[in-house]
Amino acid sequence: MKRKSAAILLVLLSVILVNIGQLLLKHGLNTLGEISLNLNIFFSLVSAVFNPFVFFGIVFFVTSSFFWLLALSKAELSYAFPILSLGYVLVSVLSWLFFNEVLSVLRILGLGVIVVGVYMLSKT
């Protein structure tokens, strides 16, 4: 049981870190503008990486991966991986709070289904 609890905490930490990374990436790209798939894409991506928000977003992704590896060492993949779907819930709520993105009733219901599913999974 202790191993399972540690795995859940590590997965949740990984989810939180990757979602912070997503928010940082989005904020950084909002300040830079849209990146187009054209000949200048390489230069656009390089300049994006030098944006502090994008850079730290990448750092959060890498850190999240470290905690994900720790979680996988303690839990079965078929148990840990579905818990990552809580990231959909978290990023949707945080995007609504920070970027004023729309959370429709149907989207909220879908996110609720995810939460219920993860809860059910955690009881196995």
C-alpha positions in Angstrom: 0.0 0.0 0.0 2.8 2.4 0.9 4.4 1.8 -2.5 1.1 2.5 -4.3 0.6 5.7 -2.4 4.1 6.8 -3.3 3.5 6.0 -6.9 0.2 8.0 -6.9 2.0 11.0 -5.3 4.8 10.8 -7.9 2.3 10.6 -10.8 0.4 13.6 -9.4 3.6 15.6 -9.0 4.5 14.7 -12.6 1.0 15.9 -13.7 1.3 19.2 -11.8 4.7 19.9 -13.2 3.8 19.1 -16.8 0.7 21.3 -16.5 2.7 24.2 -15.1 5.0 23.6 -18.1 2.1 23.8 -20.5 0.9 27.1 -19.0 4.4 28.6 -19.2 4.7 27.4 -22.9 1.3 28.9 -23.7 2.1 32.2 -22.0 5.5 32.4 -23.7 4.0 31.7 -27.2 1.2 34.2 -26.5 3.9 36.8 -26.2 5.8 35.7 -29.2 2.8 35.1 -31.6 1.9 32.3 -33.9 4.6 30.0 -35.3 4.0 29.1 -38.9 5.1 26.0 -40.8 7.3 27.8 -43.3 11.0 28.3 -44.0 11.5 30.4 -40.9 10.2 27.7 -38.5 13.7 26.8 -37.3 14.4 30.5 -36.4 11.0 30.9 -34.8 11.5 27.8 -32.6 15.0 28.9 -31.6 13.8 32.3 -30.6 10.9 30.7 -28.8 13.3 28.6 -26.7 15.1 31.8 -25.6 11.8 33.2 -24.3 12.1 32.7 -20.5 8.5 31.4 -20.2 9.1 28.8 -23.0 12.5 27.9 -21.6 11.1 27.3 -18.1 8.1 25.4 -19.6 10.6 23.0 -21.1 12.4 22.8 -17.8 9.2 21.8 -16.1 8.6 19.2 -18.8 12.0 17.6 -18.1 11.5 17.7 -14.4 8.0 16.1 -14.8 9.6 13.3 -16.8 12.0 12.6 -13.9 9.1 12.2 -11.5 7.3 10.1 -14.0 10.2 7.7 -14.2 10.2 7.4 -10.4 6.5 6.7 -10.5 7.0 4.0 -13.1 9.6 2.3 -10.9 7.0 1.9 -8.2 3.8 1.1 -10.1 2.5 -0.8 -13.0 2.2 1.2 -16.2 -1.5 0.1 -16.6 -2.2 1.7 -13.2 -0.1 4.8 -13.4 -0.7 5.9 -17.0 -4.4 6.6 -16.7 -3.8 8.8 -13.8 -2.0 11.2 -16.2 -5.4 12.0 -17.6 -6.0 14.2 -14.6 -3.7 16.6 -16.5 -6.6 17.2 -18.9 -8.7 18.3 -15.9 -6.0 20.5 -14.4 -4.9 22.2 -17.6 -8.5 22.9 -18.6 -9.2 24.6 -15.2 -5.9 26.5 -15.2 -6.4 27.6 -18.8 -9.9 28.9 -17.8 -8.4 30.8 -14.9 -5.3 32.2 -16.5 -6.2 32.5 -20.2 -9.9 33.0 -20.0 -10.5 29.9 -22.1 -14.0 28.6 -22.4 -15.2 25.7 -20.1 -18.5 24.7 -21.6 -21.0 22.5 -19.7 -20.2 19.6 -22.0 -16.5 20.0 -21.4 -17.0 20.2 -17.6 -19.1 17.0 -17.8 -16.3 15.3 -19.8 -13.8 16.4 -17.2 -16.0 15.0 -14.5 -16.1 11.6 -16.2 -12.3 11.6 -16.3 -12.1 12.4 -12.5 -14.6 9.6 -11.8 -12.7 7.2 -14.0 -9.4 8.0 -12.3 -11.0 7.6 -8.8 -12.4 4.2 -9.8 -9.0 3.2 -11.1 -7.3 4.2 -7.9 -9.6 1.7 -6.0 -8.2 -1.3 -7.9 
